Amino acid sequence: MFFYKMENTGTPDTGMIVGVRLRALAPWLFAEESHETFRESLVKVVSQLKAQFLKRNSEIINHV
């Protein structure tokens, strides 16, 4: 699941929210970021999901 959301915040540096929920390898991977632009938020979300995936993948490999 992938979503964009605009939120009225007190600061212009946030409010453009991107969230992603992925089903991969077991439990859901989820990341959500709020920045000045959707592009900035998306870049951060992708980075977080990559880190989560790599961590989960290494845990699975170590248990095999």
C-alpha positions as CSV (number, residue, x, y, z in Angstrom):
1,M,0.0,0.0,0.0
2,F,1.3,3.4,-1.0
3,F,-0.1,6.8,0.0
4,Y,0.4,10.5,-0.3
5,K,-1.2,12.9,2.2
6,M,-1.1,16.6,2.7
7,E,-1.3,17.8,6.3
8,N,-1.5,21.3,7.6
9,T,1.4,21.7,10.1
10,G,2.8,24.7,11.9
11,T,6.0,24.6,10.0
12,P,6.6,24.8,6.2
13,D,9.3,22.1,6.4
14,T,6.7,19.4,6.9
15,G,3.2,18.4,5.7
16,M,3.8,16.5,2.5
17,I,3.5,12.9,3.8
18,V,4.4,9.7,1.9
19,G,3.8,6.3,3.4
20,V,4.5,2.9,2.2
21,R,3.5,-0.5,3.6
22,L,5.1,-3.6,2.0
23,R,4.5,-7.3,2.7
24,A,8.0,-8.9,2.2
25,L,9.6,-11.9,3.8
26,A,7.2,-12.0,6.8
27,P,5.7,-9.1,8.7
28,W,4.9,-5.8,7.1
29,L,7.6,-3.3,6.4
30,F,6.4,0.3,7.0
31,A,7.8,3.7,6.6
32,E,6.3,7.2,6.7
33,E,8.0,10.6,6.3
34,S,6.8,14.2,6.3
35,H,8.9,16.8,4.5
36,E,8.5,20.0,2.5
37,T,7.9,18.1,-0.8
38,F,6.6,14.7,-1.7
39,R,9.8,14.0,-3.5
40,E,11.9,14.5,-0.3
41,S,9.5,12.4,1.7
42,L,9.6,9.6,-0.9
43,V,13.4,9.5,-1.0
44,K,13.5,9.2,2.8
45,V,10.8,6.4,2.8
46,V,12.6,4.4,0.2
47,S,15.8,4.7,2.2
48,Q,14.0,3.5,5.4
49,L,12.4,0.6,3.6
50,K,15.7,-0.5,2.1
51,A,17.3,-0.5,5.6
52,Q,14.4,-2.5,7.0
53,F,14.6,-5.0,4.2
54,L,18.3,-5.5,4.5
55,K,18.1,-6.0,8.2
56,R,15.2,-8.4,7.9
57,N,17.0,-10.3,5.1
58,S,20.2,-10.6,7.1
59,E,18.3,-12.0,10.1
60,I,16.7,-14.6,7.9
61,I,20.0,-15.6,6.3
62,N,21.6,-15.9,9.8
63,H,18.8,-18.3,11.0
64,V,19.1,-20.6,8.0
